[in-house]
C-alpha cells in the first residue's frame, strides 16, 4: 500500500470566507464541488487542506483524508482488524472510491482512492 497524501478536513459553515482566509496564507483552490473545496500550495501541491460543508453522501464528517493507491486492500485490512467502519466503501460520482473508519481516539478518517 502506498499513501499518496494526507489532508486535514476542516468543517466549515462559511466555505467562501474560509477559502478567502486560507488564500491569505497562499493556498489556491484546486477542486470545488460546491459542498467541498480542496486548497493547495502552488509551490508544493501536496500541501493541501479540504474545506467541507455537509458531506454529499456521508452522515459523518471526516477529520482527515488519506489517499491511498489501493483503497480496497486498505478496507480489507481495517475490517479484518475489527476497526469501526462509519461510512461504507463505495464509489462516489465525483470519481473516488472511499470509506470512513474511526481511529482509536475517535477521529474519523476518510480513506480514499481515485477511480
N, C-alpha and C positions, 0 to 999 in steps of 0.2 A: 504494500500500500504506500502511495506517495501522497503527502499533504502538499497541496498546491498553494494554499493561503489560509490565514485565519483573520477573520474580520469581526470587530465588535458590532453588535446590532443595538442601535440606540432608539428606544421608544420615543416617538415624537407626537405631540399634539399639533405642532406648527411646523410642517415639513419645509415650507418656503423660508420661514425665519431661521430654521436650523441650517438649511442649505446656505443661506446668506452668511450666517455666523461662521460656519466651517470654511466658507470661501475666504473669509478674512485671514484664516490660518494657512491659506494656499491650496486648499482642496478644490478640485473641479469635478463636476458631475460626469460620470461615465455610464450610468444607467438610471433610467427613471420609468417606473411602471405606474406612476400615479400614487400608489399606496406605499411604495418602497423606492428609495433612491440610494445608489451607491456613489460615493465620492472617493477620489483617488488623488494622490500626489502626482503632479505632472512629471516630476523628476524621478520618482520611484513608484511606478504604477501598482506595485503590490502593497504599498502602504495605503490602506483603504479603511473606510468605515461605512456602515449602512444605517440610513435613517428610515424608520418604519412607523407607519400608522397602524391601522388594523390589518393583520395578515389576510391575504385574499382567500386562503384555503385552510388555515390552521386556527384553532381556537386559543392557542397558547402563543405568547410572544417569546422568540428565542433571545438569549442573551449574547450569543456569538454564533457565527457561521464558520464551519471548517469545510473547505472544498478539498475533496479527495479524488484520486483518479479512478477508484472502483467503489462506488457507494454501496453496491450490493454486497461486496465482500465485507465492508465495514459493518453493514447492517447485520449480516450473519454472525460476525464476531461479537457484537454487543448483545444481540439476542441470546446467543449461546452462553454469555457471561451472566445473564439474568438482569441486565440493565433495564430500567424503566423506559419504554418507548411511549412518548407522549403525543406523537403525530406519526401516522403510519408512513411507511415507504411508499412513495407514489411519484409518478411523472406529473410535472406541472406544465401548464400551457405556455409558460414563458421560457421553456427549453431546459429545465433542470429536473433531475430526479433527486428527491430528498426525503429525509425523515428527521424527527426531533427525538433526542434522548436526554434524560435528566442525569446530570453528574452527581457524585456523592454529596455535593454541597447544595444541591437543589437548583443549580443553574441549568437552563435549557439550552442545548447545543443543537443547532441546525447543521446536520451533516449533508452535504450537497455535492453533486457531480453534474457536469453539463452533459446534455444528451447529444 
